């Protein structure tokens, strides 16, 4: 998969995140950033409180839009967190 496809697929579901992580081109910093952000969105979405699930959905949609535009700037609030190095 190319970098743009990897960024977009990573946001779709946790399965998409796994596929993007295993099959995608993880060499670029933008790809790592988007994979980190989608992983954080998945973690936030697991929390069984309505506001966190809504926030995760908003961040996922926002991340997909940024990935489609090839914008690698971090999302607010969660963009500075890193899990995947």
NUDREN-743844 format. One record per residue (C-alpha): y, z negated, x. Coordinates in steps of 0.02 Angstrom, whole numbers. Last residue first. Example, Ala and Ser with C-alpha at 12.3 -4.5 7.8 and 13.67 -1.06 7.14 Angstrom:
BEGIN
LOVEX      y      z      x
LOVEX    -53   -357    684
LOVEX   -225   -390    615
This chain:
BEGIN
LOVEX      y      z      x
LOVEX    239   -880    382
LOVEX    182   -898    201
LOVEX    249  -1057    120
LOVEX    436  -1033    144
LOVEX    574  -1103     34
LOVEX    747  -1029     54
LOVEX    728   -905    -88
LOVEX    684  -1038   -218
LOVEX    857  -1098   -274
LOVEX    938   -925   -278
LOVEX    826   -775   -242
LOVEX    826   -716    -62
LOVEX    900   -549     -8
LOVEX    769   -415     20
LOVEX    841   -284    -98
LOVEX    725   -135   -105
LOVEX    792    -97   -282
LOVEX    619   -111   -359
LOVEX    592   -274   -263
LOVEX    757   -344   -329
LOVEX    706   -303   -508
LOVEX    534   -378   -481
LOVEX    612   -536   -408
LOVEX    729   -557   -557
LOVEX    583   -537   -676
LOVEX    481   -665   -579
LOVEX    629   -785   -564
LOVEX    659   -778   -752
LOVEX    473   -806   -787
LOVEX    469   -955   -667
LOVEX    623  -1029   -751
LOVEX    540  -1011   -922
LOVEX    384  -1097   -855
LOVEX    488  -1235   -778
LOVEX    583  -1262   -941
LOVEX    424  -1273  -1044
LOVEX    338  -1408   -942
LOVEX    156  -1378   -897
LOVEX    184  -1347   -710
LOVEX     83  -1190   -671
LOVEX    238  -1080   -682
LOVEX    320  -1170   -535
LOVEX    168  -1133   -426
LOVEX    165   -951   -479
LOVEX    352   -936   -448
LOVEX    329  -1012   -274
LOVEX    195   -883   -236
LOVEX    312   -745   -298
LOVEX    451   -806   -185
LOVEX    338   -816    -33
LOVEX    269   -641    -65
LOVEX    447   -575    -84
LOVEX    500   -654     81
LOVEX    346   -592    172
LOVEX    379   -415    110
LOVEX    560   -424    164
LOVEX    511   -486    337
LOVEX    401   -334    364
LOVEX    228   -352    437
LOVEX    140   -398    276
LOVEX     88   -221    230
LOVEX    -20   -251     79
LOVEX   -205   -266     51
LOVEX   -238   -452     64
LOVEX    -68   -525     15
LOVEX    -31   -391   -114
LOVEX   -204   -414   -192
LOVEX   -182   -603   -197
LOVEX     -9   -590   -273
LOVEX    -74   -466   -401
LOVEX   -211   -590   -446
LOVEX    -77   -725   -464
LOVEX      9   -608   -583
LOVEX    139   -467   -572
LOVEX    254   -529   -434
LOVEX    151   -475   -284
LOVEX    127   -302   -359
LOVEX    314   -267   -341
LOVEX    330   -319   -158
LOVEX    169   -231   -108
LOVEX    226    -71   -193
LOVEX    391    -76    -96
LOVEX    303   -109     70
LOVEX    175     31     59
LOVEX      0      0      0
